[in-house]
Amino acid sequence: MRGRHDLNDFESDTEPIDEPPGHDAIILFAVFFEGGLAPLSLLLGWWLGHAPLSRFFWSATDALIGAAAAIPPVLLFLAMIRWPVGPFRGLKRFCEEEFVPLLANSTWSDIALIAISAGVGEEMLFRGVFQSALVDSTGWLPGLILASLLFGLLHPISILYATIGCAMGMYVGGLFLVSGNLLTAMTAHGMYDFLLMAYLLRIKDPDRPRENPIAAIDSDHEIDSYDHR
């Protein structure tokens, strides 16, 4: 019996203490997917005749405006999951059962990398290319609406989440139109993602046990399951 306990002790002592399997792969996938939208936007922008960075320039004021503009939608989103009613209960369940387990082991640098990649890549594509092309061809309001609908449809986690995506697209697209600087939209988008992930993954439950993020996800959930539960 003692020999068996010694073997168990040895196995326990030699268990790796690195990140659980799957975490690095998930972070790399998220960063490369979001960041990969930047070169895609350059290609589509060349094809459509709307270079995504043609309306980008550095301005500390516009960057600060974008960062501050992220705070109201962050507070609204947190309120929806803190006091959920109706379909917002599904949104809370999605955050708790899918999003958080998938990225639960993320460090501050992981969160920052994902947020920056999403802010730059998605805004270059959706605002720098799609919205700019649609606004030039249909007018500012139809262009803003169509680009926002496209933004929401390409976030098809659930009907509610896609609707929130459309609303966020309208909000960030409006910032882009008012400021005339893609930097404002990039900063607002990136800061929005960073603050939400920081709260859900690091601040809300800092003592959450570490586990394999891939094994933690229930793959049986359908795309709209969180709208109807």
C-alpha positions in Angstrom: 0.0 0.0 0.0 2.8 2.4 0.8 4.4 1.8 -2.6 1.2 2.7 -4.2 0.9 5.9 -2.2 4.5 6.7 -3.1 3.7 6.4 -6.8 0.7 8.6 -6.4 2.8 11.2 -4.5 5.4 11.0 -7.3 2.7 11.5 -10.0 1.2 14.5 -8.1 4.6 16.1 -7.6 5.5 15.8 -11.3 2.2 17.2 -12.7 2.9 20.2 -14.9 2.0 23.6 -13.6 1.8 25.3 -16.9 -1.3 26.6 -18.5 -4.0 23.8 -19.0 -3.9 22.2 -22.4 -5.9 24.2 -25.0 -5.5 27.6 -23.5 -2.6 28.8 -25.6 -4.3 27.4 -28.7 -7.5 29.3 -28.0 -5.7 32.6 -27.4 -3.6 32.2 -30.5 -6.7 31.4 -32.6 -8.6 34.4 -31.2 -5.6 36.8 -31.8 -4.8 35.5 -35.3 -8.5 35.3 -36.4 -9.2 38.9 -35.2 -5.9 40.2 -36.4 -6.3 38.4 -39.7 -9.2 40.6 -40.5 -6.7 43.5 -41.0 -5.0 42.0 -44.1 -8.4 40.8 -45.3 -9.7 44.4 -45.0 -6.7 45.6 -47.1 -7.5 43.1 -49.8 -11.3 43.9 -49.8 -10.6 47.6 -49.6 -8.4 47.4 -52.7 -11.1 45.5 -54.5 -13.9 47.9 -53.5 -11.8 51.0 -53.8 -12.0 51.9 -50.1 -8.7 51.6 -48.4 -9.5 50.8 -44.7 -6.9 53.2 -43.3 -7.7 56.1 -45.5 -9.6 57.7 -42.7 -7.2 56.8 -39.9 -4.8 59.2 -38.3 -3.3 59.5 -34.9 -5.0 61.9 -32.4 -4.7 61.6 -28.7 -8.0 63.4 -28.3 -9.8 61.0 -30.6 -8.2 58.0 -28.8 -9.4 59.4 -25.4 -12.9 60.0 -26.8 -13.0 56.4 -28.1 -11.9 55.0 -24.7 -14.4 57.1 -22.8 -17.1 56.2 -25.3 -16.6 52.5 -24.4 -17.8 53.0 -20.8 -21.6 53.4 -21.4 -22.0 50.2 -23.4 -19.8 48.3 -21.0 -22.0 49.4 -18.1 -25.2 48.6 -20.0 -23.9 45.1 -20.9 -22.9 44.4 -17.3 -26.3 45.6 -16.1 -28.0 43.2 -18.5 -26.1 40.2 -17.0 -26.3 41.5 -13.5 -30.1 42.0 -13.5 -31.2 39.8 -16.4 -34.9 39.8 -17.4 -36.5 37.9 -20.2 -34.0 36.9 -23.0 -31.2 38.5 -21.1 -31.1 35.5 -18.8 -29.9 33.6 -21.9 -27.1 36.1 -22.3 -26.0 35.7 -18.7 -26.0 31.9 -19.1 -23.9 32.2 -22.3 -21.3 34.3 -20.4 -21.2 32.0 -17.5 -21.4 28.6 -19.2 -19.5 29.2 -22.5 -17.5 32.4 -22.7 -16.0 32.4 -19.2 -15.0 28.7 -19.2 -13.4 29.1 -22.6 -11.2 32.0 -21.6 -11.1 31.5 -17.9 -7.3 31.0 -17.7 -6.5 34.3 -19.6 -3.9 36.6 -18.2 -4.0 40.4 -18.5 -1.8 40.2 -21.5 -4.0 37.6 -23.2 -7.0 39.9 -22.7 -5.2 42.9 -24.0 -4.0 41.0 -27.1 -7.5 39.8 -27.9 -9.0 43.2 -27.4 -6.4 45.1 -29.5 -6.7 42.5 -32.3 -10.5 42.7 -32.3 -10.5 46.5 -32.2 -8.0 46.9 -35.0 -9.1 44.0 -37.2 -12.9 44.3 -37.0 -12.9 48.1 -37.3 -10.7 48.1 -40.3 -13.0 45.6 -42.0 -16.5 46.7 -40.9 -16.0 50.5 -40.5 -13.0 51.1 -42.7 -14.2 49.1 -45.6 -17.9 48.0 -45.4 -19.3 51.1 -43.8 -17.2 53.5 -45.8 -18.2 51.8 -49.1 -21.9 51.6 -48.1 -22.1 55.2 -46.9 -20.5 56.4 -50.2 -23.0 54.4 -52.3 -26.2 54.7 -50.3 -25.8 57.7 -47.9 -24.7 57.9 -44.3 -27.8 56.6 -42.6 -28.5 53.6 -44.9 -24.8 52.8 -45.0 -24.5 52.9 -41.2 -27.6 50.7 -40.8 -26.5 48.1 -43.4 -22.9 47.9 -42.0 -24.3 47.5 -38.5 -26.6 44.7 -39.6 -23.7 43.0 -41.3 -21.6 43.4 -38.1 -24.4 41.8 -36.0 -25.1 38.9 -38.5 -21.4 38.0 -38.4 -21.6 37.5 -34.6 -24.3 34.7 -34.7 -23.8 33.3 -31.2 -27.5 33.8 -30.7 -30.3 36.1 -32.0 -29.9 38.3 -28.9 -26.2 38.5 -29.2 -26.4 39.3 -32.9 -28.9 42.1 -32.0 -26.5 43.5 -29.4 -23.8 43.3 -32.1 -26.0 45.4 -34.4 -26.6 48.0 -31.7 -22.9 48.1 -31.0 -22.2 48.5 -34.7 -24.5 51.4 -34.8 -22.8 53.0 -31.8 -19.2 52.5 -33.0 -20.2 53.4 -36.6 -21.7 56.6 -35.3 -18.5 57.5 -33.5 -16.6 56.9 -36.7 -19.0 59.1 -38.7 -18.9 61.9 -36.1 -15.1 61.9 -35.5 -14.1 61.1 -39.1 -11.2 59.0 -37.6 -11.1 55.2 -37.6 -8.9 55.5 -34.5 -11.9 56.5 -32.4 -13.9 53.4 -33.5 -10.9 51.1 -32.9 -10.2 52.5 -29.4 -13.9 52.3 -28.4 -14.2 48.7 -29.7 -10.9 47.6 -28.2 -11.6 49.2 -24.8 -15.1 47.8 -24.7 -13.8 44.2 -25.3 -11.0 44.7 -22.8 -13.2 46.1 -20.0 -15.8 43.3 -20.4 -13.2 40.5 -20.5 -11.3 42.0 -17.6 -14.4 42.0 -15.4 -15.7 38.6 -16.5 -12.4 36.8 -16.5 -10.2 38.5 -13.9 -12.2 40.7 -11.6 -15.5 39.0 -11.0 -14.1 35.7 -9.7 -10.2 35.9 -9.4 -10.1 32.6 -7.5 -11.9 30.6 -10.2 -10.2 27.1 -10.5 -8.1 26.5 -13.5 -9.2 23.8 -16.0 -8.8 22.7 -19.5 -10.9 25.3 -21.4 -11.8 22.9 -24.2 -13.1 20.2 -21.9 -15.1 22.9 -20.0 -17.3 23.7 -23.0 -20.5 21.8 -23.7 -20.5 21.2 -27.4 -24.1 20.2 -27.5 -25.4 23.8 -27.3 -27.1 25.0 -30.5 -26.5 28.4 -31.9 -29.8 29.9 -30.5 -30.1 27.7 -27.4 -29.4 30.6 -25.1 -32.3 32.6 -26.5 -34.9 30.0 -25.5 -33.7 28.6 -22.2 
